[in-house]
């Protein structure tokens, strides 16, 4: 797992950012999910087949929402276009439902419930109901917008008259390239997506950093996210300081040093290229 993946997982440990991500992407900024409604959930989903083989799925961040009658909202980070994504989401959601079914069967069995023959063979009671699974794919690729399929139909060679009999599967995917107004986000998510959107323009990037931060020291998770987005190679520990809120990072100073380091590297590369050209001559 690379540094970018690590910051994404740590960053969304914060329930406010997670809820804001769901509200901003699925509900277009309307506050539907609230941080206080979220509970930690197991991100490892394993389903063992009778053959002994296991389907092992690790999801980046999973919460339970609204207690008993909940949706499990999954934030799965993706930094490249994975053309299998529809298949992956179908598999992961199916594994989640099967895991819930097996857990429920074990609970009723241990409680001494008397299954009828159909329930015992199915390993499930007729009345059993399960928690719905919502998967959000967060696409953070810098080089290009998402051009992969978002529905199962897009991956099938299928005649129109057969479509009513083939179940379609749609994925929820957020691609910041398609966003016109980042104000739908109310936390540091807005800042990060604006940085991503403008990361190839140094002037705009600097303007966003200076205007948003204004020398304000930010928390370590957000700073790690910015370092990952802007590919800053500086040691983040150099910019940490202790405050009443804990360790904070002086991001404006880190950005200035990053720019200066880039200039020095550019000069060195120019000198090396000049020497190579001289030798060729």
Secondary structure as UniProt FT lines:
FT   HELIX           3..11
FT   TURN            12..13
FT   HELIX           15..26
FT   TURN            28..29
FT   HELIX           35..37
FT   STRAND          38..40
FT   STRAND          44..48
FT   TURN            50..51
FT   STRAND          54..58
FT   STRAND          61..65
FT   TURN            67..68
FT   STRAND          71..78
FT   TURN            83..84
FT   HELIX           85..110
FT   TURN            111..112
FT   HELIX           117..122
FT   TURN            126..127
FT   STRAND          132..139
FT   HELIX           152..155
FT   HELIX           160..165
FT   STRAND          172..175
FT   HELIX           176..178
FT   HELIX           182..184
FT   HELIX           188..197
FT   TURN            198..200
FT   HELIX           202..213
FT   TURN            214..215
FT   STRAND          218..219
FT   HELIX           220..230
FT   HELIX           236..239
FT   STRAND          240..243
FT   TURN            244..245
FT   STRAND          246..249
FT   HELIX           251..280
//
